[in-house]
Amino acid sequence: MSDNSEDIKKALVTLYVEKTLLDIGKPVYEKVTRLLYTKYHCYLPDCYEHPEYLNSILKKLVGNSSKVIVDSITRQLEEFNHYDKIKRFLDVISR
């Protein structure tokens, strides 16, 4: 698999995570992105490689409501979960 296809998958995951957070509200999106940078010195696209960062921030920020966010992301990426890295991403954020 070429680097280009990995870049596309990373962009796809980032797009759906951003969309889900923005659908909930811009303040939630801003808090998540700010905490990602403050705690891990990373941005949303970095969560493709490190989904545990997103998992941690969502649990800290919204607690039990993080399940709603994760379920939404999972539904949107469902047709792509046959790719190993996307499946791993979904598995890690679902923990």
C-alpha positions in Angstrom: 0.0 0.0 0.0 1.4 3.3 -1.0 2.0 6.3 1.3 -0.6 8.2 -0.7 -3.4 5.8 0.2 -2.4 6.0 3.9 -2.6 9.8 3.6 -6.1 9.4 2.2 -7.1 7.1 5.0 -5.7 9.5 7.5 -7.6 12.4 5.9 -10.8 10.4 5.9 -10.5 9.6 9.6 -9.7 13.1 10.4 -12.6 14.5 8.4 -15.1 12.2 10.2 -13.7 13.0 13.6 -13.9 16.7 12.9 -17.4 16.4 11.5 -18.7 14.5 14.5 -17.2 16.9 17.0 -18.5 19.9 15.0 -22.0 18.4 14.8 -22.0 18.2 18.6 -20.8 21.8 18.7 -17.9 24.1 18.0 -17.0 24.5 21.7 -16.6 20.7 22.0 -14.4 20.6 18.9 -12.3 23.5 20.2 -11.9 21.8 23.6 -10.9 18.5 22.1 -8.3 20.1 19.8 -7.0 22.3 22.5 -6.6 19.4 25.0 -4.9 17.2 22.3 -2.3 19.9 21.8 -1.9 20.8 25.5 -1.6 17.2 26.7 0.0 15.4 23.7 1.4 18.2 21.5 -0.6 16.9 18.5 -3.5 17.7 16.3 -6.5 15.7 15.1 -4.7 14.1 12.1 -2.2 12.7 14.6 -4.9 10.7 16.2 -4.9 8.4 13.2 -1.5 7.1 14.4 -2.3 7.6 18.1 -6.0 6.9 18.6 -5.4 6.5 22.3 -4.9 10.2 22.6 -8.4 10.9 21.3 -9.8 8.2 23.5 -8.3 9.7 26.6 -9.4 13.3 25.7 -13.0 12.2 24.9 -13.3 10.3 28.2 -11.8 13.2 30.1 -13.9 15.8 28.4 -17.3 14.3 28.1 -17.1 11.1 30.2 -19.8 8.6 29.5 -21.1 10.8 26.6 -17.9 9.9 24.7 -19.7 6.7 23.7 -22.1 8.8 21.6 -19.2 10.4 19.8 -17.4 7.1 19.3 -20.5 5.5 18.0 -21.0 8.3 15.5 -17.4 8.1 14.2 -17.7 4.3 14.0 -20.9 4.5 12.0 -19.4 6.9 9.5 -16.2 4.9 9.1 -18.0 1.5 9.0 -17.5 0.9 5.3 -13.8 1.5 5.7 -13.1 -0.7 8.7 -11.7 -3.5 6.5 -8.5 -1.5 6.4 -6.3 -2.5 9.3 -5.3 1.0 10.5 -8.9 2.3 10.4 -10.1 -0.9 12.2 -7.3 -0.4 14.8 -8.3 3.3 15.2 -11.9 2.4 15.8 -11.0 -0.4 18.2 -8.8 1.9 20.3 -11.2 4.8 20.5 -14.0 2.3 21.5 -12.1 1.1 24.6 
